[in-house]
Amino acid sequence: MAAVAAEVCVKAAVGSPDALGDCPFSQRVVLTLEEKKITYDTNLIDVSNKPDWLSAISPEGKLPVLKLDDGKSAPDSDVITQILEEKFPNPSCHSAGVLISGIKNIFFLHKFLKSNDGLDVYLKQQSPYVNGENISAVDLSLAPKLFHLIIVLDHFKGWKVPKTLTYVHAYLKKVTIWG
């Protein structure tokens, strides 16, 4: 068995403490670890009952947190994914900056999805991922946010991704940890 290269603390699912929770930032870190095939240990944190030791590595109690070899920690998904990219450069998930500023804004995603078939057309041209053949940091950031946006829009507005957006559906199946 391979040695563990990373240890992360992520949000546990409400009512299911042994499963990854609904935090898109935690999911982004887990997706990055999985995509880079980094061996890692996961500490699933119940955010309604955070362990006392968490404040030592994340003073504000924010998740996710990456525990570093030198005893320090990094409690921010942007910082964590950058550290993972630097420490484990292959396969590279570096992005060419495509859509990155917009992806950080979930309201942009909703507008983009509702713009008829804008995302579908874009993915058709680039497919299977945002930057083409290889998964990138953009995908690892977009996928959890897109997943949550779709869940929220369905729950509150009854909106679903139209079946005609075949490339969006294919993308969601390709970039997922949610089954």
VMD Tcl script that builds the backbone (N, CA, C; Angstrom):
set m [mol new atoms 537]
animate dup $m
set s [atomselect $m all]
$s set {name element resname resid chain x y z} {
  {N N MET 1 A 0.842 -1.181 0.000}
  {CA C MET 1 A 0.000 0.000 0.000}
  {C C MET 1 A 0.887 1.244 0.000}
  {N N ALA 2 A 0.509 2.226 -0.780}
  {CA C ALA 2 A 1.292 3.461 -0.910}
  {C C ALA 2 A 1.209 4.291 0.362}
  {N N ALA 3 A 2.288 5.002 0.636}
  {CA C ALA 3 A 2.308 5.893 1.792}
  {C C ALA 3 A 1.347 7.048 1.550}
  {N N VAL 4 A 0.756 7.534 2.629}
  {CA C VAL 4 A -0.175 8.654 2.535}
  {C C VAL 4 A 0.621 9.922 2.286}
  {N N ALA 5 A 0.256 10.643 1.234}
  {CA C ALA 5 A 0.981 11.851 0.844}
  {C C ALA 5 A 0.314 13.120 1.346}
  {N N ALA 6 A -0.959 13.022 1.742}
  {CA C ALA 6 A -1.683 14.213 2.185}
  {C C ALA 6 A -2.744 13.825 3.206}
  {N N GLU 7 A -3.076 14.785 4.039}
  {CA C GLU 7 A -4.168 14.610 4.994}
  {C C GLU 7 A -5.050 15.844 4.909}
  {N N VAL 8 A -6.344 15.619 4.707}
  {CA C VAL 8 A -7.277 16.732 4.574}
  {C C VAL 8 A -8.429 16.587 5.552}
  {N N CYS 9 A -8.904 17.727 5.998}
  {CA C CYS 9 A -10.105 17.806 6.817}
  {C C CYS 9 A -11.176 18.445 5.948}
  {N N VAL 10 A -12.295 17.755 5.802}
  {CA C VAL 10 A -13.373 18.230 4.941}
  {C C VAL 10 A -14.707 18.084 5.664}
  {N N LYS 11 A -15.707 18.768 5.145}
  {CA C LYS 11 A -17.035 18.736 5.748}
  {C C LYS 11 A -17.692 17.380 5.520}
  {N N ALA 12 A -18.217 16.805 6.621}
  {CA C ALA 12 A -18.968 15.560 6.536}
  {C C ALA 12 A -20.412 15.864 6.150}
  {N N ALA 13 A -21.071 14.877 5.582}
  {CA C ALA 13 A -22.477 15.027 5.211}
  {C C ALA 13 A -23.335 15.107 6.470}
  {N N VAL 14 A -24.311 15.985 6.446}
  {CA C VAL 14 A -25.255 16.098 7.554}
  {C C VAL 14 A -26.047 14.799 7.631}
  {N N GLY 15 A -26.073 14.190 8.810}
  {CA C GLY 15 A -26.803 12.946 8.994}
  {C C GLY 15 A -26.072 11.711 8.508}
  {N N SER 16 A -24.913 11.894 7.914}
  {CA C SER 16 A -24.120 10.769 7.413}
  {C C SER 16 A -22.645 11.101 7.615}
  {N N PRO 17 A -22.177 10.997 8.852}
  {CA C PRO 17 A -20.826 11.463 9.187}
  {C C PRO 17 A -19.681 10.721 8.509}
  {N N ASP 18 A -19.979 9.615 7.832}
  {CA C ASP 18 A -18.934 8.862 7.134}
  {C C ASP 18 A -18.872 9.176 5.646}
  {N N ALA 19 A -19.600 10.221 5.230}
  {CA C ALA 19 A -19.636 10.584 3.811}
  {C C ALA 19 A -19.235 12.043 3.631}
  {N N LEU 20 A -18.665 12.336 2.477}
  {CA C LEU 20 A -18.297 13.702 2.133}
  {C C LEU 20 A -19.545 14.565 2.086}
  {N N GLY 21 A -19.454 15.756 2.665}
  {CA C GLY 21 A -20.596 16.655 2.743}
  {C C GLY 21 A -20.799 17.506 1.509}
  {N N ASP 22 A -21.677 18.495 1.661}
  {CA C ASP 22 A -22.116 19.312 0.534}
  {C C ASP 22 A -21.321 20.597 0.346}
  {N N CYS 23 A -20.123 20.649 0.847}
  {CA C CYS 23 A -19.284 21.842 0.712}
  {C C CYS 23 A -18.528 21.787 -0.621}
  {N N PRO 24 A -18.824 22.710 -1.561}
  {CA C PRO 24 A -18.136 22.656 -2.855}
  {C C PRO 24 A -16.630 22.873 -2.747}
  {N N PHE 25 A -16.188 23.549 -1.694}
  {CA C PHE 25 A -14.759 23.792 -1.516}
  {C C PHE 25 A -14.055 22.509 -1.071}
  {N N SER 26 A -14.686 21.771 -0.149}
  {CA C SER 26 A -14.153 20.467 0.248}
  {C C SER 26 A -14.169 19.510 -0.933}
  {N N GLN 27 A -15.255 19.530 -1.697}
  {CA C GLN 27 A -15.364 18.642 -2.852}
  {C C GLN 27 A -14.303 18.963 -3.899}
  {N N ARG 28 A -14.010 20.239 -4.074}
  {CA C ARG 28 A -12.968 20.639 -5.027}
  {C C ARG 28 A -11.618 20.033 -4.636}
  {N N VAL 29 A -11.295 20.090 -3.346}
  {CA C VAL 29 A -10.022 19.542 -2.872}
  {C C VAL 29 A -9.988 18.027 -3.071}
  {N N VAL 30 A -11.081 17.350 -2.732}
  {CA C VAL 30 A -11.134 15.894 -2.909}
  {C C VAL 30 A -11.032 15.532 -4.389}
  {N N LEU 31 A -11.730 16.269 -5.250}
  {CA C LEU 31 A -11.619 16.027 -6.696}
  {C C LEU 31 A -10.178 16.187 -7.174}
  {N N THR 32 A -9.502 17.211 -6.673}
  {CA C THR 32 A -8.113 17.451 -7.065}
  {C C THR 32 A -7.220 16.300 -6.611}
  {N N LEU 33 A -7.382 15.863 -5.368}
  {CA C LEU 33 A -6.606 14.729 -4.860}
  {C C LEU 33 A -6.861 13.474 -5.697}
  {N N GLU 34 A -8.105 13.218 -5.994}
  {CA C GLU 34 A -8.464 12.036 -6.785}
  {C C GLU 34 A -7.901 12.124 -8.200}
  {N N GLU 35 A -8.062 13.278 -8.828}
  {CA C GLU 35 A -7.604 13.436 -10.208}
  {C C GLU 35 A -6.090 13.288 -10.309}
  {N N LYS 36 A -5.374 13.778 -9.297}
  {CA C LYS 36 A -3.915 13.685 -9.296}
  {C C LYS 36 A -3.430 12.333 -8.760}
  {N N LYS 37 A -4.382 11.500 -8.337}
  {CA C LYS 37 A -4.078 10.170 -7.802}
  {C C LYS 37 A -3.109 10.246 -6.617}
  {N N ILE 38 A -3.370 11.220 -5.752}
  {CA C ILE 38 A -2.570 11.415 -4.541}
  {C C ILE 38 A -3.193 10.569 -3.433}
  {N N THR 39 A -2.371 9.767 -2.756}
  {CA C THR 39 A -2.895 9.012 -1.618}
  {C C THR 39 A -3.112 9.986 -0.468}
  {N N TYR 40 A -4.253 9.864 0.181}
  {CA C TYR 40 A -4.581 10.824 1.235}
  {C C TYR 40 A -5.486 10.199 2.290}
  {N N ASP 41 A -5.416 10.771 3.468}
  {CA C ASP 41 A -6.337 10.440 4.546}
  {C C ASP 41 A -7.331 11.580 4.670}
  {N N THR 42 A -8.555 11.231 4.996}
  {CA C THR 42 A -9.612 12.220 5.134}
  {C C THR 42 A -10.128 12.237 6.561}
  {N N ASN 43 A -10.222 13.426 7.123}
  {CA C ASN 43 A -10.908 13.625 8.391}
  {C C ASN 43 A -12.232 14.294 8.065}
  {N N LEU 44 A -13.321 13.550 8.200}
  {CA C LEU 44 A -14.643 14.109 7.945}
  {C C LEU 44 A -15.103 14.842 9.199}
  {N N ILE 45 A -15.396 16.116 9.054}
  {CA C ILE 45 A -15.721 16.976 10.190}
  {C C ILE 45 A -17.209 17.290 10.213}
  {N N ASP 46 A -17.846 16.997 11.337}
  {CA C ASP 46 A -19.238 17.383 11.563}
  {C C ASP 46 A -19.216 18.858 11.954}
  {N N VAL 47 A -19.691 19.731 11.067}
  {CA C VAL 47 A -19.577 21.172 11.323}
  {C C VAL 47 A -20.465 21.641 12.470}
  {N N SER 48 A -21.440 20.837 12.878}
  {CA C SER 48 A -22.262 21.215 14.029}
  {C C SER 48 A -21.613 20.795 15.341}
  {N N ASN 49 A -20.535 20.020 15.252}
  {CA C ASN 49 A -19.826 19.552 16.443}
  {C C ASN 49 A -18.339 19.415 16.100}
  {N N LYS 50 A -17.708 20.562 15.822}
  {CA C LYS 50 A -16.305 20.551 15.399}
  {C C LYS 50 A -15.402 20.113 16.547}
  {N N PRO 51 A -14.421 19.266 16.254}
  {CA C PRO 51 A -13.488 18.836 17.300}
  {C C PRO 51 A -12.616 20.008 17.759}
  {N N ASP 52 A -12.216 19.975 19.008}
  {CA C ASP 52 A -11.395 21.050 19.577}
  {C C ASP 52 A -10.092 21.243 18.813}
  {N N TRP 53 A -9.487 20.161 18.339}
  {CA C TRP 53 A -8.195 20.252 17.659}
  {C C TRP 53 A -8.269 21.013 16.340}
  {N N LEU 54 A -9.474 21.160 15.764}
  {CA C LEU 54 A -9.606 21.846 14.484}
  {C C LEU 54 A -9.174 23.310 14.582}
  {N N SER 55 A -9.453 23.949 15.712}
  {CA C SER 55 A -9.092 25.371 15.858}
  {C C SER 55 A -7.577 25.583 15.834}
  {N N ALA 56 A -6.811 24.548 16.143}
  {CA C ALA 56 A -5.350 24.669 16.094}
  {C C ALA 56 A -4.838 24.724 14.652}
  {N N ILE 57 A -5.543 24.085 13.728}
  {CA C ILE 57 A -5.091 24.079 12.336}
  {C C ILE 57 A -5.917 25.006 11.444}
  {N N SER 58 A -7.086 25.395 11.931}
  {CA C SER 58 A -7.946 26.329 11.201}
  {C C SER 58 A -8.604 27.245 12.226}
  {N N PRO 59 A -7.897 28.308 12.630}
  {CA C PRO 59 A -8.390 29.171 13.707}
  {C C PRO 59 A -9.818 29.688 13.506}
  {N N GLU 60 A -10.225 29.896 12.261}
  {CA C GLU 60 A -11.594 30.351 12.003}
  {C C GLU 60 A -12.565 29.176 11.877}
  {N N GLY 61 A -12.052 27.959 11.954}
  {CA C GLY 61 A -12.893 26.774 11.860}
  {C C GLY 61 A -13.370 26.456 10.459}
  {N N LYS 62 A -12.725 27.059 9.452}
  {CA C LYS 62 A -13.152 26.851 8.069}
  {C C LYS 62 A -12.612 25.543 7.510}
  {N N LEU 63 A -13.386 24.984 6.604}
  {CA C LEU 63 A -13.004 23.776 5.892}
  {C C LEU 63 A -13.045 24.067 4.404}
  {N N PRO 64 A -12.245 23.374 3.646}
  {CA C PRO 64 A -11.326 22.293 3.960}
  {C C PRO 64 A -10.006 22.819 4.521}
  {N N VAL 65 A -9.239 21.885 5.085}
  {CA C VAL 65 A -7.902 22.185 5.593}
  {C C VAL 65 A -6.963 21.071 5.139}
  {N N LEU 66 A -5.806 21.457 4.639}
  {CA C LEU 66 A -4.761 20.504 4.277}
  {C C LEU 66 A -3.703 20.561 5.358}
  {N N LYS 67 A -3.403 19.405 5.950}
  {CA C LYS 67 A -2.315 19.330 6.928}
  {C C LYS 67 A -1.024 19.106 6.154}
  {N N LEU 68 A -0.037 19.952 6.411}
  {CA C LEU 68 A 1.233 19.892 5.698}
  {C C LEU 68 A 2.267 19.085 6.473}
  {N N ASP 69 A 3.282 18.612 5.757}
  {CA C ASP 69 A 4.343 17.790 6.351}
  {C C ASP 69 A 5.059 18.480 7.498}
  {N N ASP 70 A 5.204 19.800 7.400}
  {CA C ASP 70 A 5.964 20.542 8.407}
  {C C ASP 70 A 5.135 20.902 9.637}
  {N N GLY 71 A 3.933 20.343 9.762}
  {CA C GLY 71 A 3.082 20.616 10.907}
  {C C GLY 71 A 2.163 21.809 10.711}
  {N N LYS 72 A 2.366 22.546 9.650}
  {CA C LYS 72 A 1.498 23.684 9.358}
  {C C LYS 72 A 0.264 23.189 8.611}
  {N N SER 73 A -0.652 24.123 8.364}
  {CA C SER 73 A -1.865 23.758 7.646}
  {C C SER 73 A -2.268 24.871 6.694}
  {N N ALA 74 A -3.094 24.508 5.727}
  {CA C ALA 74 A -3.612 25.467 4.749}
  {C C ALA 74 A -5.133 25.323 4.724}
  {N N PRO 75 A -5.866 26.336 5.233}
  {CA C PRO 75 A -7.324 26.220 5.300}
  {C C PRO 75 A -8.083 26.983 4.206}
  {N N ASP 76 A -7.742 26.809 2.962}
  {CA C ASP 76 A -8.437 27.508 1.879}
  {C C ASP 76 A -8.298 26.676 0.612}
  {N N SER 77 A -9.409 26.406 -0.072}
  {CA C SER 77 A -9.350 25.513 -1.239}
  {C C SER 77 A -8.467 26.059 -2.354}
  {N N ASP 78 A -8.450 27.382 -2.548}
  {CA C ASP 78 A -7.556 27.950 -3.569}
  {C C ASP 78 A -6.093 27.668 -3.226}
  {N N VAL 79 A -5.740 27.896 -1.963}
  {CA C VAL 79 A -4.366 27.670 -1.505}
  {C C VAL 79 A -4.035 26.179 -1.554}
  {N N ILE 80 A -4.973 25.359 -1.100}
  {CA C ILE 80 A -4.741 23.911 -1.070}
  {C C ILE 80 A -4.496 23.364 -2.471}
  {N N THR 81 A -5.337 23.733 -3.413}
  {CA C THR 81 A -5.162 23.202 -4.769}
  {C C THR 81 A -3.872 23.703 -5.403}
  {N N GLN 82 A -3.470 24.918 -5.065}
  {CA C GLN 82 A -2.191 25.431 -5.572}
  {C C GLN 82 A -1.018 24.652 -4.972}
  {N N ILE 83 A -1.088 24.379 -3.671}
  {CA C ILE 83 A -0.043 23.583 -3.008}
  {C C ILE 83 A 0.033 22.193 -3.642}
  {N N LEU 84 A -1.116 21.573 -3.849}
  {CA C LEU 84 A -1.135 20.237 -4.455}
  {C C LEU 84 A -0.563 20.256 -5.866}
  {N N GLU 85 A -0.861 21.310 -6.614}
  {CA C GLU 85 A -0.332 21.430 -7.982}
  {C C GLU 85 A 1.187 21.576 -7.959}
  {N N GLU 86 A 1.702 22.341 -6.997}
  {CA C GLU 86 A 3.151 22.543 -6.909}
  {C C GLU 86 A 3.862 21.291 -6.406}
  {N N LYS 87 A 3.283 20.651 -5.393}
  {CA C LYS 87 A 3.919 19.495 -4.774}
  {C C LYS 87 A 3.780 18.230 -5.636}
  {N N PHE 88 A 2.686 18.138 -6.369}
  {CA C PHE 88 A 2.401 16.978 -7.218}
  {C C PHE 88 A 2.045 17.486 -8.620}
  {N N PRO 89 A 3.046 17.890 -9.403}
  {CA C PRO 89 A 2.775 18.544 -10.689}
  {C C PRO 89 A 2.190 17.639 -11.779}
  {N N ASN 90 A 2.271 16.325 -11.590}
  {CA C ASN 90 A 1.756 15.413 -12.617}
  {C C ASN 90 A 0.683 14.501 -12.054}
  {N N PRO 91 A -0.443 14.366 -12.733}
  {CA C PRO 91 A -0.805 15.112 -13.932}
  {C C PRO 91 A -1.129 16.562 -13.588}
  {N N SER 92 A -0.822 17.441 -14.496}
  {CA C SER 92 A -1.058 18.859 -14.268}
  {C C SER 92 A -2.542 19.171 -14.370}
  {N N CYS 93 A -3.014 19.957 -13.443}
  {CA C CYS 93 A -4.392 20.455 -13.490}
  {C C CYS 93 A -4.375 21.960 -13.693}
  {N N HIS 94 A -3.217 22.480 -14.071}
  {CA C HIS 94 A -3.075 23.921 -14.282}
  {C C HIS 94 A -4.020 24.368 -15.381}
  {N N SER 95 A -4.634 25.512 -15.159}
  {CA C SER 95 A -5.588 26.056 -16.130}
  {C C SER 95 A -4.969 27.197 -16.899}
  {N N ALA 96 A -5.457 27.373 -18.086}
  {CA C ALA 96 A -5.008 28.494 -18.910}
  {C C ALA 96 A -5.816 29.749 -18.606}
  {N N GLY 97 A -6.611 29.726 -17.550}
  {CA C GLY 97 A -7.380 30.901 -17.156}
  {C C GLY 97 A -8.755 30.980 -17.783}
  {N N VAL 98 A -9.136 29.985 -18.561}
  {CA C VAL 98 A -10.429 29.995 -19.224}
  {C C VAL 98 A -11.545 29.982 -18.189}
  {N N LEU 99 A -12.407 30.951 -18.261}
  {CA C LEU 99 A -13.593 31.060 -17.415}
  {C C LEU 99 A -13.315 31.171 -15.925}
  {N N ILE 100 A -12.070 31.244 -15.503}
  {CA C ILE 100 A -11.791 31.124 -14.080}
  {C C ILE 100 A -12.425 32.220 -13.243}
  {N N SER 101 A -12.396 33.455 -13.685}
  {CA C SER 101 A -12.974 34.522 -12.874}
  {C C SER 101 A -14.478 34.364 -12.767}
  {N N GLY 102 A -15.127 33.929 -13.830}
  {CA C GLY 102 A -16.565 33.730 -13.789}
  {C C GLY 102 A -16.973 32.547 -12.942}
  {N N ILE 103 A -16.182 31.510 -12.935}
  {CA C ILE 103 A -16.515 30.307 -12.182}
  {C C ILE 103 A -16.520 30.574 -10.683}
  {N N LYS 104 A -15.744 31.551 -10.240}
  {CA C LYS 104 A -15.716 31.869 -8.818}
  {C C LYS 104 A -17.010 32.536 -8.368}
  {N N ASN 105 A -17.857 32.926 -9.309}
  {CA C ASN 105 A -19.106 33.595 -8.991}
  {C C ASN 105 A -20.260 32.685 -9.390}
  {N N ILE 106 A -20.950 32.132 -8.403}
  {CA C ILE 106 A -22.011 31.169 -8.678}
  {C C ILE 106 A -23.168 31.798 -9.439}
  {N N PHE 107 A -23.354 33.104 -9.287}
  {CA C PHE 107 A -24.428 33.775 -10.021}
  {C C PHE 107 A -24.101 33.811 -11.509}
  {N N PHE 108 A -22.827 33.896 -11.836}
  {CA C PHE 108 A -22.391 33.793 -13.231}
  {C C PHE 108 A -22.795 32.439 -13.798}
  {N N LEU 109 A -22.628 31.386 -13.010}
  {CA C LEU 109 A -22.959 30.043 -13.477}
  {C C LEU 109 A -24.437 29.930 -13.813}
  {N N HIS 110 A -25.288 30.471 -12.936}
  {CA C HIS 110 A -26.727 30.412 -13.178}
  {C C HIS 110 A -27.069 31.146 -14.468}
  {N N LYS 111 A -26.520 32.326 -14.640}
  {CA C LYS 111 A -26.765 33.107 -15.855}
  {C C LYS 111 A -26.257 32.347 -17.087}
  {N N PHE 112 A -25.083 31.755 -16.961}
  {CA C PHE 112 A -24.485 31.010 -18.065}
  {C C PHE 112 A -25.349 29.806 -18.441}
  {N N LEU 113 A -25.846 29.091 -17.427}
  {CA C LEU 113 A -26.694 27.932 -17.688}
  {C C LEU 113 A -28.005 28.329 -18.355}
  {N N LYS 114 A -28.558 29.467 -17.934}
  {CA C LYS 114 A -29.848 29.903 -18.466}
  {C C LYS 114 A -29.724 30.600 -19.816}
  {N N SER 115 A -28.514 30.832 -20.279}
  {CA C SER 115 A -28.331 31.525 -21.560}
  {C C SER 115 A -28.516 30.544 -22.718}
  {N N ASN 116 A -29.674 29.930 -22.736}
  {CA C ASN 116 A -30.014 28.929 -23.740}
  {C C ASN 116 A -29.010 27.790 -23.716}
  {N N ASP 117 A -28.087 27.778 -24.648}
  {CA C ASP 117 A -27.182 26.639 -24.735}
  {C C ASP 117 A -25.711 27.053 -24.712}
  {N N GLY 118 A -25.401 28.194 -24.094}
  {CA C GLY 118 A -24.027 28.715 -24.092}
  {C C GLY 118 A -23.000 27.736 -23.568}
  {N N LEU 119 A -23.276 27.142 -22.416}
  {CA C LEU 119 A -22.329 26.186 -21.840}
  {C C LEU 119 A -22.243 24.930 -22.708}
  {N N ASP 120 A -23.373 24.484 -23.209}
  {CA C ASP 120 A -23.378 23.290 -24.049}
  {C C ASP 120 A -22.549 23.508 -25.318}
  {N N VAL 121 A -22.730 24.658 -25.949}
  {CA C VAL 121 A -21.965 24.986 -27.162}
  {C C VAL 121 A -20.475 25.048 -26.839}
  {N N TYR 122 A -20.147 25.688 -25.722}
  {CA C TYR 122 A -18.745 25.797 -25.326}
  {C C TYR 122 A -18.144 24.408 -25.102}
  {N N LEU 123 A -18.856 23.563 -24.339}
  {CA C LEU 123 A -18.348 22.219 -24.059}
  {C C LEU 123 A -18.259 21.375 -25.328}
  {N N LYS 124 A -19.164 21.575 -26.261}
  {CA C LYS 124 A -19.106 20.844 -27.533}
  {C C LYS 124 A -17.811 21.172 -28.270}
  {N N GLN 125 A -17.411 22.442 -28.218}
  {CA C GLN 125 A -16.188 22.875 -28.898}
  {C C GLN 125 A -14.936 22.395 -28.174}
  {N N GLN 126 A -14.996 22.311 -26.841}
  {CA C GLN 126 A -13.815 21.998 -26.039}
  {C C GLN 126 A -13.728 20.531 -25.640}
  {N N SER 127 A -14.782 19.886 -25.476}
  {CA C SER 127 A -15.031 18.632 -24.830}
  {C C SER 127 A -13.847 17.662 -24.774}
  {N N PRO 128 A -13.788 16.826 -23.767}
  {CA C PRO 128 A -14.833 16.630 -22.778}
  {C C PRO 128 A -14.769 17.590 -21.587}
  {N N TYR 129 A -13.682 18.344 -21.464}
  {CA C TYR 129 A -13.519 19.247 -20.325}
  {C C TYR 129 A -13.505 20.700 -20.788}
  {N N VAL 130 A -13.515 21.612 -19.855}
  {CA C VAL 130 A -13.564 23.041 -20.169}
  {C C VAL 130 A -12.389 23.473 -21.038}
  {N N ASN 131 A -11.202 22.948 -20.758}
  {CA C ASN 131 A -10.014 23.319 -21.529}
  {C C ASN 131 A -9.652 22.290 -22.591}
  {N N GLY 132 A -10.530 21.354 -22.872}
  {CA C GLY 132 A -10.257 20.371 -23.910}
  {C C GLY 132 A -10.151 18.954 -23.388}
  {N N GLU 133 A -9.132 18.245 -23.826}
  {CA C GLU 133 A -8.984 16.819 -23.542}
  {C C GLU 133 A -8.629 16.487 -22.099}
  {N N ASN 134 A -7.947 17.398 -21.410}
  {CA C ASN 134 A -7.472 17.096 -20.059}
  {C C ASN 134 A -8.216 17.906 -19.017}
  {N N ILE 135 A -8.525 17.244 -17.924}
  {CA C ILE 135 A -9.173 17.934 -16.815}
  {C C ILE 135 A -8.228 19.000 -16.278}
  {N N SER 136 A -8.788 20.096 -15.796}
  {CA C SER 136 A -7.965 21.199 -15.297}
  {C C SER 136 A -8.547 21.736 -13.997}
  {N N ALA 137 A -7.839 22.677 -13.417}
  {CA C ALA 137 A -8.302 23.319 -12.186}
  {C C ALA 137 A -9.662 23.980 -12.388}
  {N N VAL 138 A -9.933 24.450 -13.591}
  {CA C VAL 138 A -11.240 25.055 -13.875}
  {C C VAL 138 A -12.340 24.020 -13.661}
  {N N ASP 139 A -12.151 22.825 -14.182}
  {CA C ASP 139 A -13.142 21.761 -14.008}
  {C C ASP 139 A -13.302 21.388 -12.538}
  {N N LEU 140 A -12.184 21.305 -11.837}
  {CA C LEU 140 A -12.218 20.905 -10.435}
  {C C LEU 140 A -12.871 21.964 -9.558}
  {N N SER 141 A -12.873 23.201 -10.007}
  {CA C SER 141 A -13.576 24.275 -9.308}
  {C C SER 141 A -15.029 24.356 -9.759}
  {N N LEU 142 A -15.263 24.203 -11.047}
  {CA C LEU 142 A -16.607 24.327 -11.611}
  {C C LEU 142 A -17.532 23.198 -11.180}
  {N N ALA 143 A -17.074 21.967 -11.221}
  {CA C ALA 143 A -17.945 20.812 -11.002}
  {C C ALA 143 A -18.719 20.874 -9.685}
  {N N PRO 144 A -18.072 21.096 -8.533}
  {CA C PRO 144 A -18.850 21.153 -7.293}
  {C C PRO 144 A -19.854 22.309 -7.269}
  {N N LYS 145 A -19.467 23.445 -7.818}
  {CA C LYS 145 A -20.372 24.600 -7.823}
  {C C LYS 145 A -21.550 24.356 -8.753}
  {N N LEU 146 A -21.282 23.776 -9.892}
  {CA C LEU 146 A -22.338 23.462 -10.846}
  {C C LEU 146 A -23.304 22.441 -10.247}
  {N N PHE 147 A -22.756 21.432 -9.599}
  {CA C PHE 147 A -23.564 20.416 -8.930}
  {C C PHE 147 A -24.501 21.066 -7.913}
  {N N HIS 148 A -23.966 21.943 -7.073}
  {CA C HIS 148 A -24.789 22.590 -6.045}
  {C C HIS 148 A -25.814 23.537 -6.648}
  {N N LEU 149 A -25.421 24.258 -7.662}
  {CA C LEU 149 A -26.341 25.170 -8.330}
  {C C LEU 149 A -27.530 24.401 -8.903}
  {N N ILE 150 A -27.265 23.279 -9.525}
  {CA C ILE 150 A -28.330 22.472 -10.113}
  {C C ILE 150 A -29.270 21.946 -9.030}
  {N N ILE 151 A -28.718 21.491 -7.912}
  {CA C ILE 151 A -29.538 20.997 -6.798}
  {C C ILE 151 A -30.425 22.116 -6.254}
  {N N VAL 152 A -29.838 23.285 -6.022}
  {CA C VAL 152 A -30.582 24.420 -5.459}
  {C C VAL 152 A -31.662 24.897 -6.423}
  {N N LEU 153 A -31.325 25.028 -7.698}
  {CA C LEU 153 A -32.314 25.483 -8.679}
  {C C LEU 153 A -33.467 24.491 -8.808}
  {N N ASP 154 A -33.174 23.216 -8.730}
  {CA C ASP 154 A -34.236 22.214 -8.780}
  {C C ASP 154 A -35.110 22.319 -7.535}
  {N N HIS 155 A -34.484 22.417 -6.377}
  {CA C HIS 155 A -35.228 22.455 -5.113}
  {C C HIS 155 A -36.123 23.688 -5.001}
  {N N PHE 156 A -35.569 24.859 -5.301}
  {CA C PHE 156 A -36.316 26.096 -5.084}
  {C C PHE 156 A -37.113 26.575 -6.293}
  {N N LYS 157 A -36.679 26.220 -7.480}
  {CA C LYS 157 A -37.341 26.732 -8.685}
  {C C LYS 157 A -37.889 25.630 -9.591}
  {N N GLY 158 A -37.596 24.368 -9.257}
  {CA C GLY 158 A -38.045 23.274 -10.107}
  {C C GLY 158 A -37.339 23.237 -11.456}
  {N N TRP 159 A -36.179 23.885 -11.532}
  {CA C TRP 159 A -35.433 23.960 -12.788}
  {C C TRP 159 A -34.465 22.797 -12.892}
  {N N LYS 160 A -34.433 22.177 -14.047}
  {CA C LYS 160 A -33.482 21.095 -14.316}
  {C C LYS 160 A -32.702 21.435 -15.583}
  {N N VAL 161 A -31.525 20.877 -15.698}
  {CA C VAL 161 A -30.736 21.071 -16.912}
  {C C VAL 161 A -31.519 20.421 -18.054}
  {N N PRO 162 A -31.869 21.191 -19.074}
  {CA C PRO 162 A -32.646 20.619 -20.182}
  {C C PRO 162 A -31.922 19.434 -20.831}
  {N N LYS 163 A -32.700 18.424 -21.209}
  {CA C LYS 163 A -32.130 17.228 -21.846}
  {C C LYS 163 A -31.415 17.561 -23.148}
  {N N THR 164 A -31.792 18.679 -23.764}
  {CA C THR 164 A -31.159 19.081 -25.026}
  {C C THR 164 A -29.706 19.511 -24.834}
  {N N LEU 165 A -29.312 19.808 -23.600}
  {CA C LEU 165 A -27.925 20.213 -23.322}
  {C C LEU 165 A -27.088 18.952 -23.098}
  {N N THR 166 A -26.903 18.195 -24.152}
  {CA C THR 166 A -26.255 16.888 -24.059}
  {C C THR 166 A -24.802 16.972 -23.605}
  {N N TYR 167 A -24.094 18.015 -23.997}
  {CA C TYR 167 A -22.690 18.142 -23.588}
  {C C TYR 167 A -22.572 18.529 -22.120}
  {N N VAL 168 A -23.539 19.284 -21.610}
  {CA C VAL 168 A -23.561 19.606 -20.179}
  {C C VAL 168 A -23.801 18.324 -19.390}
  {N N HIS 169 A -24.757 17.511 -19.826}
  {CA C HIS 169 A -25.030 16.243 -19.136}
  {C C HIS 169 A -23.810 15.319 -19.182}
  {N N ALA 170 A -23.157 15.230 -20.323}
  {CA C ALA 170 A -21.954 14.391 -20.444}
  {C C ALA 170 A -20.849 14.904 -19.525}
  {N N TYR 171 A -20.708 16.224 -19.455}
  {CA C TYR 171 A -19.694 16.837 -18.593}
  {C C TYR 171 A -19.968 16.494 -17.128}
  {N N LEU 172 A -21.220 16.628 -16.711}
  {CA C LEU 172 A -21.577 16.338 -15.323}
  {C C LEU 172 A -21.284 14.884 -14.963}
  {N N LYS 173 A -21.472 13.970 -15.893}
  {CA C LYS 173 A -21.159 12.556 -15.638}
  {C C LYS 173 A -19.653 12.325 -15.589}
  {N N LYS 174 A -18.918 13.055 -16.406}
  {CA C LYS 174 A -17.466 12.875 -16.507}
  {C C LYS 174 A -16.737 13.409 -15.272}
  {N N VAL 175 A -17.205 14.549 -14.764}
  {CA C VAL 175 A -16.529 15.228 -13.651}
  {C C VAL 175 A -17.417 15.133 -12.417}
  {N N THR 176 A -17.406 13.966 -11.785}
  {CA C THR 176 A -18.272 13.820 -10.620}
  {C C THR 176 A -17.681 12.871 -9.592}
  {N N ILE 177 A -18.047 13.124 -8.361}
  {CA C ILE 177 A -17.730 12.203 -7.265}
  {C C ILE 177 A -19.017 11.825 -6.541}
  {N N TRP 178 A -20.147 12.182 -7.161}
  {CA C TRP 178 A -21.430 12.016 -6.483}
  {C C TRP 178 A -22.248 10.862 -7.005}
  {N N GLY 179 A -21.722 10.092 -7.942}
  {CA C GLY 179 A -22.417 8.914 -8.433}
  {C C GLY 179 A -23.585 9.163 -9.333}
}
mol reanalyze $m
mol bondsrecalc $m
mol representation Tube
mol addrep $m
